[in-house]
Amino acid sequence: MAQLDLSDGRSDRGYNSVALALRALQSVGLNRSDGYTSLKTTADQEDWKRITWAFFMLDRNYNASRTYSICLSDKHFTLPFPSPNASGTDRGCSSSCGRLSDGPGKLGKKVDDGILACLIRLSSIWGSTWAGLESDWMQFQTQFADTHRYMNVDFCRRARKEPGSRAYLSTWLCVQFLFHSVQALLHHPFVITSKLRQYGQNIPSTFLQKSFESSVIHSRWIAHFVREMDEVDFKLYDPFIGYLCAIAATIQLEHSRSKKQQVARLAKNDYETLVAFVTGLSAYWGNMGVLADRLRKIAERRKDYGSLYHNQEEFSGILPCMPASSDLPRMSAEDERLMWDILDFDGRSICAVASG
C-alpha cells in the first residue's frame, strides 16, 4: 500500500506509511542483526529480512529528492542481507550473509551476496551526497561480482529460454537501471549547469568533459535495456523505473539536435524509446502519463533554450579558455521549473497536475 501511495501521487500518506513501518520494525529489533534470534525458522527469518529491506529501499528511492529522510539512517540497518535463494534454505541468517554496515574490506575485492544485495546497496547510494556518491559508486563497481555483469548474465537468452529465472532477471534489471541512473543524474547537464552557475569561478574543462561523456554513456545504456526488454517481451511495471527512464530521456534530448547527424539520430531514437516506455507505464500508473506529457513538453520547448552544454561538438578537454560559470547556458525560469518537475520525483506535484 505504501508503494501504491508513493507511485500514485499520495506521497504524504506513502512517506508516513514507510516511516511507521520502519519504526515498527525498529521497535522489535528487526533492523538489527541480533533481532532475528527469536525467530525459530529460517523461513521466518528470510521473510522478515525481505520485508525490512523492502521498506528500506522504498525510503531511499522515494526520499532521495528530499532534504532529509523521515526514517532511519544506514547505520541503523545491521541485519544481514536476504539469502540469494528465494527460499533461504542454504544460508538463512548465518554469519556468512553480508551486511550494509560491512566495511569495504580489501580494495577491489569482489563480493557476491546475491543480486538483491546489490540492489539494496545501490538504493543506499542513490540518496547520498555528490562526493560520497561518486566514491561509493566507484567502490560498488570494483566489488560487483562478475557473475552479475552484463556479458555473463546473457539477459535476452535467459529471458527467452529460462522462465524460472524471471525473479533474478527482474532484480538484475533494477540493478542495471539504478546503476546507470546514479551516474546519469549525477552528471546530468541541467544539474551540472544549475550548480556550477553558483560557483562564480572558472570551471575545469576536463570536469565538463567527464560530465558530458558520463551522462551520454549511462543514459544510452538505460535506453539499451529498454530495447532488450521489448525484444524479449519482458515487462517491468515499477514506476520508479519509469522515472529513471525519464531522467535518461532528458539527457538524450540534449543530443537529438547535435550537428553530427549520427549522434542526433541515435539520440532521437533513444529519446523516443524511453518516452515510449514511460508512456506504456501510464496504463498502470496515472502519474507516468503526466511524466510522459512533461517529457514531450520539454522536447517542444527544446528549441527555445538551445543546448545545455558549453561546447557540445568539440569536447576534447582542450578549450581556448577555461569556461566561467557566467558563460554556462541557461534555460528560462519556466523551462527550469518544467525540468525540475521531471527530475524531482515528487508525487504531490504530479498528483496536483493530474487532478487539475
DRENLUM-846848 format. One record per residue (C-alpha): residue number from 0; residue in one letter; z negated, x, y. Coordinates in nm, 2 decimals, m for minus. Example, Ala and Ser with C-alpha at 12.3 -4.5 7.8 and 13.67 -1.06 7.14 Angstrom:
BEGIN
     k   r       zz       xx       yy
     0   A    m0.78     1.23    m0.45
     1   S    m0.71     1.37    m0.11
//
This chain:
BEGIN
     k   r       zz       xx       yy
     0   M     0.00     0.00     0.00
     1   A    m0.07     0.29     0.24
     2   Q     0.27     0.44     0.19
     3   L     0.43     0.09     0.23
     4   D     0.25     0.05     0.57
     5   L     0.34     0.40     0.69
     6   S     0.70     0.36     0.59
     7   D     0.74     0.01     0.73
     8   G     0.61     0.07     1.07
     9   R     0.25    m0.03     1.03
    10   S     0.13     0.32     1.10
    11   D    m0.22     0.25     1.23
    12   R    m0.31     0.05     0.92
    13   G    m0.15     0.31     0.70
    14   Y    m0.34     0.60     0.86
    15   N    m0.66     0.41     0.82
    16   S    m0.59     0.34     0.46
    17   V    m0.52     0.70     0.38
    18   A    m0.83     0.82     0.57
    19   L    m1.05     0.56     0.40
    20   A    m0.92     0.66     0.05
    21   L    m0.97     1.03     0.12
    22   R    m1.32     0.97     0.24
    23   A    m1.40     0.76    m0.06
    24   L    m1.26     1.04    m0.29
    25   Q    m1.47     1.29    m0.10
    26   S    m1.78     1.08    m0.13
    27   V    m1.77     1.10    m0.51
    28   G    m1.66     1.47    m0.50
    29   L    m1.31     1.43    m0.64
    30   N    m1.17     1.67    m0.37
    31   R    m1.38     1.95    m0.53
    32   S    m1.33     2.14    m0.84
    33   D    m1.68     2.05    m0.96
    34   G    m1.62     1.68    m0.91
    35   Y    m1.45     1.64    m1.25
    36   T    m1.73     1.74    m1.48
    37   S    m1.85     1.38    m1.51
    38   L    m1.51     1.26    m1.63
    39   K    m1.51     1.28    m2.01
    40   T    m1.14     1.27    m2.10
    41   T    m0.86     1.49    m1.99
    42   A    m0.65     1.18    m1.92
    43   D    m0.91     1.05    m1.67
    44   Q    m0.92     1.39    m1.50
    45   E    m0.55     1.41    m1.46
    46   D    m0.53     1.05    m1.33
    47   W    m0.78     1.12    m1.06
    48   K    m0.63     1.46    m0.97
    49   R    m0.30     1.29    m0.92
    50   I    m0.45     1.01    m0.71
    51   T    m0.63     1.26    m0.49
    52   W    m0.33     1.49    m0.43
    53   A    m0.11     1.18    m0.36
    54   F    m0.33     1.08    m0.07
    55   F    m0.34     1.45     0.04
    56   M     0.04     1.46     0.06
    57   L     0.06     1.12     0.24
    58   D    m0.18     1.25     0.50
    59   R     0.01     1.58     0.55
    60   N     0.36     1.42     0.55
    61   Y     0.29     1.14     0.79
    62   N     0.04     1.32     1.02
    63   A     0.25     1.62     1.09
    64   S     0.36     1.50     1.44
    65   R     0.01     1.40     1.54
    66   T    m0.22     1.64     1.74
    67   Y    m0.49     1.61     1.48
    68   S    m0.53     1.48     1.12
    69   I    m0.77     1.19     1.08
    70   C    m0.85     1.32     0.73
    71   L    m0.97     1.64     0.57
    72   S    m0.86     1.99     0.62
    73   D    m0.71     2.20     0.34
    74   K    m1.03     2.39     0.28
    75   H    m1.20     2.07     0.16
    76   F    m0.95     2.04    m0.13
    77   T    m1.07     2.28    m0.40
    78   L    m0.98     2.07    m0.70
    79   P    m0.72     2.20    m0.94
    80   F    m0.35     2.11    m0.92
    81   P    m0.23     1.84    m1.16
    82   S    m0.11     1.96    m1.50
    83   P     0.26     2.04    m1.52
    84   N     0.27     1.80    m1.81
    85   A     0.25     1.43    m1.72
    86   S     0.00     1.37    m1.99
    87   G    m0.21     1.66    m1.90
    88   T    m0.29     1.73    m2.27
    89   D    m0.22     2.10    m2.26
    90   R    m0.41     2.22    m1.95
    91   G    m0.62     1.94    m1.81
    92   C    m0.87     2.08    m1.55
    93   S    m0.92     2.41    m1.71
    94   S    m0.97     2.72    m1.50
    95   S    m0.61     2.82    m1.56
    96   C    m0.49     2.54    m1.32
    97   G    m0.40     2.68    m0.98
    98   R    m0.57     2.56    m0.66
    99   L    m0.46     2.51    m0.30
   100   S    m0.75     2.73    m0.20
   101   D    m0.64     3.02    m0.42
   102   G    m0.57     3.35    m0.23
   103   P    m0.22     3.49    m0.23
   104   G    m0.31     3.75    m0.49
   105   K    m0.05     4.02    m0.53
   106   L     0.21     4.00    m0.26
   107   G     0.54     3.87    m0.40
   108   K     0.39     3.78    m0.74
   109   K     0.55     3.46    m0.87
   110   V     0.31     3.18    m0.97
   111   D     0.41     2.87    m1.16
   112   D     0.16     2.59    m1.16
   113   G     0.44     2.33    m1.20
   114   I     0.68     2.17    m0.97
   115   L     0.42     1.91    m0.84
   116   A     0.20     2.20    m0.73
   117   C     0.50     2.34    m0.53
   118   L     0.53     2.00    m0.36
   119   I     0.16     2.00    m0.27
   120   R     0.17     2.35    m0.13
   121   L     0.48     2.26     0.08
   122   S     0.31     1.95     0.21
   123   S     0.03     2.16     0.33
   124   I     0.27     2.40     0.50
   125   W     0.46     2.11     0.67
   126   G     0.17     2.04     0.91
   127   S     0.09     2.40     1.00
   128   T     0.14     2.56     1.34
   129   W     0.46     2.77     1.41
   130   A     0.34     3.13     1.34
   131   G     0.13     3.02     1.04
   132   L     0.40     2.80     0.91
   133   E     0.66     3.08     0.92
   134   S     0.42     3.32     0.74
   135   D     0.32     3.06     0.48
   136   W     0.68     2.96     0.42
   137   M     0.78     3.32     0.35
   138   Q     0.48     3.37     0.12
   139   F     0.57     3.05    m0.07
   140   Q     0.92     3.17    m0.11
   141   T     0.81     3.50    m0.27
   142   Q     0.58     3.32    m0.51
   143   F     0.82     3.04    m0.61
   144   A     0.87     3.06    m0.98
   145   D     1.22     3.14    m1.09
   146   T     1.23     2.85    m1.34
   147   H     1.24     2.61    m1.04
   148   R     1.51     2.78    m0.85
   149   Y     1.84     2.60    m0.78
   150   M     2.06     2.81    m1.01
   151   N     1.81     2.78    m1.30
   152   V     1.74     2.41    m1.28
   153   D     2.11     2.31    m1.31
   154   F     2.04     1.97    m1.15
   155   C     2.38     1.80    m1.20
   156   R     2.40     1.87    m1.57
   157   R     2.04     1.77    m1.64
   158   A     2.07     1.46    m1.43
   159   R     2.37     1.35    m1.64
   160   K     2.26     1.46    m1.99
   161   E     1.87     1.47    m1.99
   162   P     1.74     1.12    m1.89
   163   G     1.39     1.24    m1.98
   164   S     1.40     1.50    m1.70
   165   R     1.41     1.24    m1.42
   166   A     1.04     1.27    m1.33
   167   Y     1.08     1.65    m1.30
   168   L     1.41     1.64    m1.11
   169   S     1.28     1.38    m0.86
   170   T     0.99     1.60    m0.77
   171   W     1.21     1.91    m0.77
   172   L     1.45     1.74    m0.52
   173   C     1.15     1.65    m0.30
   174   V     1.05     2.02    m0.31
   175   Q     1.40     2.12    m0.21
   176   F     1.43     1.87     0.08
   177   L     1.09     1.97     0.22
   178   F     1.15     2.35     0.16
   179   H     1.47     2.35     0.37
   180   S     1.34     2.10     0.63
   181   V     1.05     2.32     0.72
   182   Q     1.29     2.59     0.85
   183   A     1.54     2.33     0.98
   184   L     1.28     2.17     1.20
   185   L     1.11     2.50     1.29
   186   H     1.45     2.63     1.43
   187   H     1.59     2.30     1.55
   188   P     1.79     2.38     1.87
   189   F     1.63     2.09     2.06
   190   V     1.28     2.20     1.96
   191   I     1.36     2.56     2.04
   192   T     1.51     2.49     2.39
   193   S     1.23     2.25     2.48
   194   K     0.96     2.50     2.41
   195   L     1.14     2.81     2.54
   196   R     1.22     2.63     2.87
   197   Q     0.85     2.66     2.95
   198   Y     0.85     3.03     2.86
   199   G     0.97     3.14     3.21
   200   Q     1.09     3.48     3.09
   201   N     1.39     3.65     2.93
   202   I     1.44     3.55     2.56
   203   P     1.53     3.79     2.29
   204   S     1.89     3.71     2.18
   205   T     1.80     3.81     1.82
   206   F     1.55     3.53     1.82
   207   L     1.81     3.28     1.93
   208   Q     2.05     3.41     1.67
   209   K     1.79     3.37     1.39
   210   S     1.71     3.02     1.50
   211   F     2.08     2.94     1.52
   212   E     2.15     3.06     1.17
   213   S     1.84     2.92     1.01
   214   S     1.89     2.57     1.14
   215   V     2.25     2.57     1.02
   216   I     2.19     2.71     0.68
   217   H     1.89     2.49     0.59
   218   S     2.03     2.16     0.73
   219   R     2.35     2.23     0.54
   220   W     2.15     2.26     0.21
   221   I     2.00     1.92     0.27
   222   A     2.34     1.77     0.30
   223   H     2.44     1.96    m0.01
   224   F     2.16     1.80    m0.22
   225   V     2.25     1.45    m0.09
   226   R     2.61     1.50    m0.21
   227   E     2.49     1.63    m0.55
   228   M     2.27     1.32    m0.59
   229   D     2.56     1.10    m0.51
   230   E     2.78     1.28    m0.76
   231   V     2.55     1.21    m1.05
   232   D     2.42     0.87    m0.91
   233   F     2.06     1.00    m0.88
   234   K     1.86     0.79    m0.64
   235   L     1.56     0.87    m0.42
   236   Y     1.40     0.59    m0.23
   237   D     1.13     0.77    m0.03
   238   P     1.18     0.70     0.34
   239   F     1.02     1.04     0.42
   240   I     1.33     1.20     0.26
   241   G     1.54     0.98     0.49
   242   Y     1.35     1.12     0.78
   243   L     1.42     1.48     0.67
   244   C     1.79     1.39     0.64
   245   A     1.78     1.26     0.99
   246   I     1.65     1.59     1.12
   247   A     1.93     1.78     0.94
   248   A     2.18     1.53     1.08
   249   T     2.09     1.61     1.44
   250   I     2.14     1.98     1.37
   251   Q     2.48     1.93     1.21
   252   L     2.58     1.71     1.50
   253   E     2.54     2.02     1.73
   254   H     2.82     2.19     1.53
   255   S     3.06     1.90     1.50
   256   R     3.20     1.99     1.84
   257   S     3.25     2.36     1.76
   258   K     3.56     2.53     1.89
   259   K     3.61     2.66     1.54
   260   Q     3.79     2.39     1.35
   261   Q     3.65     2.47     1.01
   262   V     3.29     2.48     1.14
   263   A     3.34     2.15     1.32
   264   R     3.50     1.98     1.02
   265   L     3.22     2.09     0.78
   266   A     2.95     1.99     1.03
   267   K     3.11     1.65     1.08
   268   N     3.12     1.59     0.71
   269   D     2.76     1.69     0.67
   270   Y     2.65     1.47     0.96
   271   E     2.83     1.17     0.81
   272   T     2.69     1.24     0.46
   273   L     2.33     1.25     0.60
   274   V     2.37     0.94     0.81
   275   A     2.52     0.75     0.52
   276   F     2.21     0.84     0.31
   277   V     1.97     0.72     0.58
   278   T     2.18     0.40     0.62
   279   G     2.16     0.34     0.24
   280   L     1.78     0.35     0.25
   281   S     1.78     0.08     0.51
   282   A     1.85    m0.17     0.23
   283   Y     1.49    m0.09     0.11
   284   W     1.32     0.02     0.44
   285   G     1.39    m0.16     0.77
   286   N     1.28     0.15     0.97
   287   M     1.56     0.35     0.81
   288   G     1.81     0.12     0.97
   289   V     1.65     0.18     1.31
   290   L     1.66     0.56     1.24
   291   A     2.03     0.54     1.14
   292   D     2.11     0.35     1.47
   293   R     1.94     0.62     1.67
   294   L     2.15     0.89     1.50
   295   R     2.47     0.70     1.58
   296   K     2.35     0.65     1.94
   297   I     2.27     1.02     1.99
   298   A     2.61     1.11     1.85
   299   E     2.78     0.88     2.10
   300   R     2.58     1.05     2.38
   301   R     2.66     1.40     2.25
   302   K     2.94     1.44     2.49
   303   D     2.71     1.39     2.79
   304   Y     2.48     1.68     2.73
   305   G     2.71     1.93     2.56
   306   S     2.57     2.20     2.33
   307   L     2.20     2.28     2.30
   308   Y     2.29     2.63     2.20
   309   H     2.30     2.90     2.47
   310   N     2.60     3.08     2.31
   311   Q     2.73     2.89     2.01
   312   E     3.06     3.07     1.95
   313   E     2.96     3.44     1.98
   314   F     2.61     3.46     1.84
   315   S     2.61     3.81     1.71
   316   G     2.28     3.91     1.88
   317   I     2.48     4.12     2.13
   318   L     2.50     3.94     2.47
   319   P     2.59     4.08     2.81
   320   C     2.24     4.00     2.93
   321   M     1.92     3.86     2.80
   322   P     1.92     3.48     2.84
   323   A     1.65     3.35     3.06
   324   S     1.46     3.03     3.00
   325   S     1.62     2.88     3.31
   326   D     1.96     2.93     3.16
   327   L     1.90     2.72     2.85
   328   P     2.10     2.40     2.83
   329   R     1.91     2.07     2.85
   330   M     1.96     1.70     2.79
   331   S     1.89     1.42     3.03
   332   A     1.54     1.26     3.02
   333   E     1.69     0.96     2.84
   334   D     1.86     1.17     2.58
   335   E     1.54     1.38     2.52
   336   R     1.34     1.06     2.46
   337   L     1.60     0.95     2.21
   338   M     1.60     1.28     2.03
   339   W     1.22     1.28     2.01
   340   D     1.23     0.92     1.87
   341   I     1.44     1.07     1.59
   342   L     1.24     1.38     1.53
   343   D     0.89     1.22     1.56
   344   F     0.85     1.00     1.26
   345   D     0.62     0.75     1.43
   346   G     0.62     0.42     1.25
   347   R     0.47     0.24     1.55
   348   S     0.77     0.31     1.78
   349   I     1.02     0.23     1.51
   350   C     0.83    m0.10     1.44
   351   A     0.84    m0.19     1.81
   352   V     1.22    m0.14     1.83
   353   A     1.28    m0.33     1.51
   354   S     1.08    m0.63     1.63
   355   G     1.21    m0.62     1.99
//
